[in-house]
């Protein structure tokens, strides 16, 4: 096991990730694959499912004491919904990084970073890339 992934004997709590589909997008196969990747890396995953709102995600982050929020975007809403999620978490007093996964054009990535999105993962991201992105987001807080 590598040094970045907590093991059962370390006494360190595993990273807790809330995953959700924000808005009306109904495609969740990729997000389910990401959930398995994170779980296999030793993280705790709370999968909220389809058609979530910022409020339901914030409630889950609070209840689950989440370290990271992962949102899947396949409906071109990333420039609106991603920053809105970051702002809503901040307004709720939660310092939890947001990672967006899905179809995000390279030209939109600087705007996402400027809006406070901690990471962007595109289609076909490997398990190593997904885990590294979540770990990097956790280190920023």
N, CA, C and O of each residue as an XYZ file, in Angstrom:
564
protein
N       0.856     -1.175      0.000
C       0.000      0.000      0.000
C       0.897      1.231      0.000
O       1.885      1.263      0.734
N       0.580      2.252     -0.808
C       1.420      3.442     -0.859
C       1.177      4.331      0.360
O       0.229      4.129      1.119
N       2.058      5.320      0.528
C       1.992      6.161      1.716
C       0.838      7.145      1.702
O       0.487      7.681      2.753
N       0.232      7.402      0.546
C      -0.858      8.365      0.465
C      -2.209      7.768      0.822
O      -3.165      8.505      1.065
N      -2.301      6.465      0.856
C      -3.568      5.813      1.138
C      -3.547      5.278      2.552
O      -2.707      4.437      2.873
N      -4.448      5.740      3.412
C      -4.439      5.249      4.783
C      -4.750      3.762      4.836
O      -5.564      3.256      4.064
N      -4.091      3.071      5.757
C      -4.408      1.657      5.920
C      -5.062      1.452      7.273
O      -5.088      2.354      8.110
N      -5.580      0.276      7.472
C      -6.363     -0.012      8.663
C      -5.555      0.198      9.945
O      -6.124      0.602     10.959
N      -4.255     -0.063      9.929
C      -3.468      0.029     11.141
C      -2.886      1.408     11.395
O      -2.262      1.608     12.437
N      -3.057      2.361     10.503
C      -2.401      3.659     10.646
C      -3.090      4.561     11.656
O      -2.467      5.491     12.168
N      -4.352      4.312     11.954
C      -5.097      5.183     12.847
C      -5.608      6.426     12.155
O      -6.349      7.204     12.754
N      -5.233      6.627     10.921
C      -5.673      7.786     10.146
C      -7.014      7.470      9.490
O      -7.196      6.411      8.890
N      -7.947      8.410      9.618
C      -9.269      8.189      9.026
C      -9.171      8.240      7.503
O      -8.428      9.054      6.955
N      -9.908      7.385      6.827
C      -9.894      7.433      5.365
C     -10.573      8.704      4.853
O     -11.431      9.283      5.519
N     -10.175      9.112      3.681
C     -10.801     10.259      3.024
C     -12.261      9.921      2.753
O     -12.572      8.825      2.287
N     -13.164     10.869      3.047
C     -14.592     10.678      2.798
C     -15.003     11.569      1.639
O     -14.811     12.785      1.672
N     -15.565     10.953      0.623
C     -15.936     11.658     -0.596
C     -17.434     11.523     -0.838
O     -17.978     10.419     -0.835
N     -18.095     12.663     -1.047
C     -19.497     12.657     -1.456
C     -19.513     12.821     -2.969
O     -18.947     13.778     -3.497
N     -20.160     11.894     -3.669
C     -20.290     11.942     -5.126
C     -21.754     12.145     -5.492
O     -22.649     11.552     -4.890
N     -21.984     13.000     -6.498
C     -23.369     13.274     -6.889
C     -23.448     13.754     -8.321
O     -22.468     14.222     -8.900
N     -24.631     13.629     -8.873
C     -24.993     14.233    -10.156
C     -25.837     15.449     -9.829
O     -26.965     15.317     -9.353
N     -25.303     16.621    -10.079
C     -25.980     17.875     -9.775
C     -26.826     18.290    -10.970
O     -26.327     18.372    -12.093
N     -28.083     18.546    -10.733
C     -28.968     18.973    -11.812
C     -29.711     17.817    -12.436
O     -29.892     16.766    -11.821
N     -30.142     18.028    -13.672
C     -31.041     17.075    -14.326
C     -30.349     16.014    -15.165
O     -31.021     15.147    -15.723
N     -29.050     16.055    -15.269
C     -28.308     15.062    -16.050
C     -28.577     13.669    -15.492
O     -28.433     13.446    -14.289
N     -28.962     12.739    -16.344
C     -29.330     11.401    -15.899
C     -28.327     10.316    -16.229
O     -28.671      9.135    -16.197
N     -27.090     10.684    -16.546
C     -26.073      9.691    -16.908
C     -25.107      9.515    -15.738
O     -24.331     10.418    -15.425
N     -25.159      8.355    -15.096
C     -24.325      8.176    -13.910
C     -23.372      6.989    -13.964
O     -22.751      6.655    -12.955
N     -23.246      6.351    -15.110
C     -22.360      5.186    -15.203
C     -20.919      5.547    -14.832
O     -20.274      4.832    -14.064
N     -20.418      6.661    -15.380
C     -19.044      7.077    -15.091
C     -18.833      7.377    -13.623
O     -17.791      7.035    -13.062
N     -19.804      8.008    -12.996
C     -19.691      8.347    -11.578
C     -19.660      7.082    -10.718
O     -18.978      7.040     -9.695
N     -20.391      6.067    -11.132
C     -20.355      4.797    -10.407
C     -18.986      4.131    -10.539
O     -18.509      3.496     -9.598
N     -18.358      4.276    -11.702
C     -17.001      3.749    -11.894
C     -16.026      4.503    -10.989
O     -15.159      3.894    -10.362
N     -16.168      5.823    -10.923
C     -15.311      6.636    -10.059
C     -15.510      6.227     -8.597
O     -14.539      6.140     -7.846
N     -16.740      5.980     -8.191
C     -17.005      5.551     -6.814
C     -16.234      4.276     -6.504
O     -15.655      4.145     -5.426
N     -16.223      3.359     -7.421
C     -15.503      2.097     -7.201
C     -13.994      2.332     -7.149
O     -13.300      1.727     -6.332
N     -13.485      3.207     -8.017
C     -12.048      3.522     -8.007
C     -11.628      4.066     -6.643
O     -10.617      3.648     -6.078
N     -12.412      4.996     -6.127
C     -12.080      5.620     -4.850
C     -12.196      4.625     -3.704
O     -11.353      4.594     -2.808
N     -13.240      3.818     -3.743
C     -13.416      2.792     -2.710
C     -12.250      1.810     -2.723
O     -11.729      1.437     -1.672
N     -11.843      1.392     -3.930
C     -10.732      0.453     -4.054
C      -9.417      1.059     -3.576
O      -8.490      0.329     -3.224
N      -9.328      2.393     -3.560
C      -8.133      3.087     -3.073
C      -8.195      3.316     -1.561
O      -7.302      3.948     -0.996
N      -9.238      2.811     -0.905
C      -9.336      2.910      0.542
C     -10.123      4.101      1.052
O     -10.135      4.373      2.252
N     -10.780      4.813      0.146
C     -11.569      5.969      0.567
C     -12.999      5.535      0.864
O     -13.480      4.528      0.345
N     -13.669      6.320      1.714
C     -15.084      6.089      1.978
C     -15.876      6.937      0.998
O     -15.613      8.130      0.851
N     -16.831      6.334      0.334
C     -17.607      7.017     -0.692
C     -19.076      7.029     -0.312
O     -19.652      5.999      0.040
N     -19.673      8.210     -0.387
C     -21.104      8.384     -0.200
C     -21.649      8.807     -1.553
O     -21.429      9.933     -1.998
N     -22.362      7.897     -2.203
C     -22.905      8.169     -3.539
C     -24.356      8.609     -3.401
O     -25.215      7.831     -2.987
N     -24.620      9.868     -3.753
C     -25.970     10.411     -3.596
C     -26.886     10.097     -4.770
O     -28.108     10.130     -4.625
N     -26.320      9.799     -5.914
C     -27.151      9.465     -7.063
C     -27.504     10.652     -7.934
O     -26.873     11.708     -7.887
N     -28.535     10.436     -8.728
C     -28.967     11.390     -9.757
C     -29.797     12.536     -9.195
O     -30.387     12.453     -8.118
N     -29.811     13.612     -9.980
C     -30.725     14.754     -9.801
C     -30.657     15.398     -8.414
O     -31.679     15.664     -7.781
N     -29.440     15.635     -7.968
C     -29.246     16.267     -6.671
C     -29.240     17.789     -6.813
O     -28.986     18.320     -7.894
N     -29.518     18.471     -5.729
C     -29.457     19.926     -5.671
C     -28.259     20.327     -4.818
O     -27.685     19.497     -4.113
N     -27.888     21.597     -4.883
C     -26.800     22.048     -4.017
C     -27.166     21.804     -2.551
O     -26.303     21.456     -1.745
N     -28.423     21.984     -2.211
C     -28.851     21.804     -0.824
C     -28.709     20.358     -0.360
O     -28.268     20.115      0.764
N     -29.071     19.402     -1.198
C     -28.949     17.999     -0.779
C     -27.488     17.601     -0.655
O     -27.125     16.798      0.204
N     -26.657     18.162     -1.514
C     -25.223     17.858     -1.433
C     -24.632     18.465     -0.167
O     -23.865     17.805      0.534
N     -24.978     19.702      0.132
C     -24.483     20.339      1.359
C     -24.937     19.562      2.589
O     -24.145     19.346      3.506
N     -26.187     19.143      2.622
C     -26.682     18.342      3.746
C     -25.844     17.071      3.914
O     -25.481     16.709      5.033
N     -25.542     16.406      2.818
C     -24.754     15.168      2.888
C     -23.332     15.454      3.348
O     -22.776     14.687      4.135
N     -22.736     16.537      2.875
C     -21.379     16.897      3.288
C     -21.343     17.118      4.799
O     -20.424     16.660      5.477
N     -22.346     17.821      5.321
C     -22.417     18.066      6.766
C     -22.641     16.774      7.542
O     -21.935     16.504      8.514
N     -23.613     15.979      7.121
C     -23.962     14.756      7.839
C     -22.839     13.725      7.795
O     -22.600     13.014      8.772
N     -22.158     13.649      6.664
C     -21.137     12.622      6.476
C     -19.733     13.106      6.833
O     -18.778     12.331      6.771
N     -19.597     14.383      7.208
C     -18.295     14.976      7.513
C     -17.318     14.714      6.360
O     -16.204     14.233      6.563
N     -17.766     15.043      5.155
C     -17.004     14.756      3.950
C     -15.777     15.642      3.826
O     -15.765     16.788      4.277
N     -14.750     15.090      3.207
C     -13.503     15.803      2.934
C     -13.495     16.418      1.541
O     -12.815     17.418      1.310
N     -14.243     15.830      0.612
C     -14.248     16.242     -0.793
C     -15.638     16.007     -1.364
O     -16.343     15.084     -0.955
N     -16.025     16.857     -2.319
C     -17.248     16.658     -3.095
C     -16.840     16.412     -4.541
O     -16.053     17.170     -5.108
N     -17.369     15.365     -5.127
C     -17.154     15.076     -6.535
C     -18.483     15.158     -7.265
O     -19.453     14.500     -6.889
N     -18.517     15.976     -8.319
C     -19.745     16.158     -9.085
C     -19.474     15.780    -10.532
O     -18.488     16.217    -11.126
N     -20.347     14.974    -11.088
C     -20.247     14.586    -12.489
C     -21.093     15.527    -13.333
O     -22.260     15.777    -13.031
N     -20.483     16.047    -14.399
C     -21.161     16.988    -15.301
C     -21.034     16.508    -16.743
O     -19.936     16.463    -17.298
N     -22.136     16.160    -17.325
C     -22.124     15.775    -18.733
C     -23.097     16.626    -19.542
O     -23.375     16.316    -20.701
N     -23.610     17.684    -18.946
C     -24.670     18.456    -19.592
C     -24.267     19.901    -19.888
O     -25.128     20.757    -20.090
N     -22.966     20.173    -19.915
C     -22.440     21.513    -20.207
C     -22.814     22.540    -19.146
O     -22.805     23.739    -19.425
N     -23.140     22.101    -17.952
C     -23.485     23.019    -16.872
C     -22.314     23.343    -15.962
O     -22.490     24.002    -14.937
N     -21.122     22.890    -16.322
C     -19.972     23.010    -15.428
C     -19.609     24.456    -15.080
O     -19.201     24.722    -13.949
N     -19.747     25.392    -16.014
C     -19.378     26.784    -15.737
C     -20.382     27.482    -14.823
O     -20.056     28.493    -14.202
N     -21.584     26.955    -14.738
C     -22.597     27.523    -13.852
C     -22.694     26.733    -12.556
O     -22.589     27.298    -11.468
N     -22.895     25.428    -12.676
C     -23.166     24.605    -11.502
C     -21.938     24.351    -10.635
O     -22.056     24.276     -9.412
N     -20.762     24.217    -11.245
C     -19.547     24.000    -10.463
C     -19.260     25.166     -9.528
O     -19.148     24.967     -8.319
N     -19.139     26.394    -10.066
C     -18.921     27.547     -9.186
C     -20.053     27.758     -8.182
O     -19.808     28.183     -7.052
N     -21.288     27.465     -8.585
C     -22.420     27.597     -7.655
C     -22.254     26.642     -6.471
O     -22.563     27.004     -5.336
N     -21.768     25.426     -6.731
C     -21.554     24.466     -5.650
C     -20.444     24.945     -4.719
O     -20.575     24.847     -3.498
N     -19.356     25.461     -5.284
C     -18.253     25.993     -4.472
C     -18.761     27.119     -3.575
O     -18.463     27.143     -2.381
N     -19.519     28.042     -4.139
C     -20.047     29.184     -3.391
C     -21.031     28.734     -2.316
O     -21.004     29.251     -1.199
N     -21.891     27.787     -2.637
C     -22.877     27.310     -1.662
C     -22.194     26.639     -0.473
O     -22.613     26.828      0.668
N     -21.154     25.864     -0.730
C     -20.414     25.238      0.372
C     -19.772     26.309      1.251
O     -19.805     26.219      2.478
N     -19.192     27.316      0.613
C     -18.566     28.409      1.356
C     -19.586     29.153      2.216
O     -19.321     29.455      3.380
N     -20.740     29.444      1.644
C     -21.790     30.148      2.383
C     -22.304     29.321      3.561
O     -22.761     29.868      4.565
N     -22.221     27.999      3.424
C     -22.651     27.112      4.512
C     -21.546     26.935      5.558
O     -21.722     26.212      6.539
N     -20.410     27.599      5.343
C     -19.309     27.507      6.285
C     -18.505     26.222      6.160
O     -17.828     25.816      7.105
N     -18.577     25.583      5.001
C     -17.888     24.315      4.783
C     -16.692     24.518      3.852
O     -16.845     24.943      2.707
N     -15.515     24.209      4.358
C     -14.288     24.318      3.566
C     -13.986     22.954      2.969
O     -13.093     22.241      3.428
N     -14.742     22.604      1.941
C     -14.637     21.294      1.311
C     -14.391     21.503     -0.182
O     -15.186     22.158     -0.856
N     -13.295     20.948     -0.702
C     -13.009     21.138     -2.125
C     -14.006     20.404     -3.016
O     -14.561     19.368     -2.651
N     -14.213     20.982     -4.201
C     -15.121     20.420     -5.201
C     -14.306     19.993     -6.409
O     -13.491     20.758     -6.926
N     -14.532     18.769     -6.851
C     -13.919     18.248     -8.067
C     -15.041     17.987     -9.056
O     -16.064     17.396     -8.712
N     -14.841     18.430    -10.277
C     -15.817     18.218    -11.353
C     -15.269     17.162    -12.300
O     -14.102     17.207    -12.687
N     -16.111     16.224    -12.663
C     -15.729     15.216    -13.645
C     -16.716     15.218    -14.784
O     -17.908     15.454    -14.588
N     -16.218     14.953    -15.975
C     -17.100     14.864    -17.127
C     -16.574     15.632    -18.317
O     -15.365     15.776    -18.501
N     -17.490     16.118    -19.115
C     -17.147     16.822    -20.340
C     -16.898     18.287    -20.021
O     -17.840     19.069    -19.890
N     -15.627     18.658    -19.896
C     -15.236     20.035    -19.628
C     -14.162     20.402    -20.643
O     -13.055     19.866    -20.585
N     -14.465     21.300    -21.568
C     -13.453     21.690    -22.557
C     -12.214     22.277    -21.886
O     -12.317     22.955    -20.864
N     -11.053     22.016    -22.461
C      -9.802     22.531    -21.908
C      -9.845     24.043    -21.722
O      -9.294     24.560    -20.750
N     -10.489     24.755    -22.637
C     -10.568     26.215    -22.549
C     -11.350     26.689    -21.320
O     -11.182     27.830    -20.888
N     -12.199     25.831    -20.754
C     -13.001     26.200    -19.585
C     -12.289     25.928    -18.262
O     -12.730     26.401    -17.215
N     -11.204     25.179    -18.299
C     -10.531     24.790    -17.054
C      -9.984     25.974    -16.253
O     -10.107     25.970    -15.028
N      -9.382     26.993    -16.895
C      -8.920     28.143    -16.096
C     -10.057     28.860    -15.374
O      -9.889     29.295    -14.235
N     -11.207     28.985    -16.025
C     -12.361     29.630    -15.380
C     -12.845     28.791    -14.203
O     -13.263     29.334    -13.181
N     -12.791     27.481    -14.345
C     -13.209     26.597    -13.248
C     -12.259     26.765    -12.053
O     -12.702     26.860    -10.908
N     -10.961     26.799    -12.330
C      -9.984     26.974    -11.254
C     -10.166     28.337    -10.585
O     -10.101     28.440     -9.360
N     -10.393     29.381    -11.383
C     -10.586     30.722    -10.833
C     -11.838     30.795     -9.959
O     -11.904     31.601     -9.031
N     -12.828     29.953    -10.256
C     -14.067     29.919     -9.469
C     -13.932     29.065     -8.216
O     -14.877     28.955     -7.435
N     -12.764     28.460     -8.019
C     -12.534     27.686     -6.809
C     -12.691     26.188     -6.944
O     -12.578     25.470     -5.951
N     -12.952     25.691     -8.155
C     -13.052     24.244     -8.356
C     -11.646     23.657     -8.196
O     -10.706     24.097     -8.858
N     -11.513     22.671     -7.322
C     -10.208     22.126     -6.959
C      -9.595     21.239     -8.024
O      -8.372     21.104     -8.080
N     -10.411     20.633     -8.869
C      -9.885     19.751     -9.895
C     -10.940     19.426    -10.925
O     -12.140     19.472    -10.656
N     -10.459     19.094    -12.121
C     -11.344     18.694    -13.212
C     -10.799     17.415    -13.811
O      -9.621     17.337    -14.160
N     -11.649     16.418    -13.930
C     -11.286     15.136    -14.525
C     -12.137     14.903    -15.761
O     -13.361     15.026    -15.720
N     -11.482     14.569    -16.849
C     -12.199     14.329    -18.092
C     -12.531     12.871    -18.297
O     -12.138     12.014    -17.506
N     -13.263     12.592    -19.373
C     -13.601     11.214    -19.698
C     -12.332     10.376    -19.877
O     -11.345     10.836    -20.450
N     -12.378      9.173    -19.389
C     -11.240      8.268    -19.551
C     -10.135      8.463    -18.531
O      -9.073      7.853    -18.656
N     -10.355      9.299    -17.523
C      -9.337      9.473    -16.482
C      -9.073      8.121    -15.822
O     -10.002      7.373    -15.518
N      -7.805      7.825    -15.606
C      -7.442      6.548    -14.988
C      -7.722      6.576    -13.492
O      -7.918      7.640    -12.905
N      -7.737      5.406    -12.890
C      -7.927      5.320    -11.445
C      -6.840      6.102    -10.721
O      -7.109      6.769     -9.723
N      -5.614      6.021    -11.224
C      -4.509      6.754    -10.607
C      -4.744      8.251    -10.672
O      -4.480      8.956     -9.698
N      -5.235      8.754    -11.796
C      -5.518     10.185    -11.940
C      -6.640     10.622    -11.002
O      -6.555     11.679    -10.377
N      -7.678      9.817    -10.906
C      -8.823     10.145    -10.046
C      -8.379     10.202     -8.587
O      -8.678     11.168     -7.885
N      -7.678      9.189     -8.137
C      -7.221      9.134     -6.743
C      -6.257     10.283     -6.461
O      -6.362     10.931     -5.420
N      -5.325     10.545     -7.366
C      -4.357     11.631     -7.176
C      -5.054     12.985     -7.092
O      -4.652     13.839     -6.301
N      -6.092     13.190     -7.897
C      -6.838     14.450     -7.876
C      -7.532     14.640     -6.532
O      -7.506     15.738     -5.976
N      -8.144     13.601     -6.009
C      -8.823     13.687     -4.718
C      -7.799     13.932     -3.608
O      -8.023     14.763     -2.729
N      -6.691     13.219     -3.649
C      -5.663     13.410     -2.627
C      -5.092     14.826     -2.670
O      -4.865     15.434     -1.624
N      -4.860     15.355     -3.874
C      -4.347     16.722     -4.017
C      -5.347     17.729     -3.477
O      -4.963     18.695     -2.817
N      -6.626     17.513     -3.753
C      -7.660     18.417     -3.249
C      -7.687     18.409     -1.722
O      -7.877     19.453     -1.098
N      -7.501     17.252     -1.128
C      -7.481     17.145      0.335
C      -6.280     17.875      0.930
O      -6.395     18.489      1.990
N      -5.151     17.815      0.273
C      -3.953     18.485      0.786
C      -4.064     19.995      0.735
O      -3.388     20.684      1.498
N      -4.910     20.534     -0.157
C      -5.063     21.976     -0.294
C      -5.798     22.593      0.880
O      -5.664     23.791      1.129
N      -6.567     21.804      1.602
C      -7.381     22.352      2.712
C      -6.648     22.271      4.022
O      -7.179     22.684      5.053
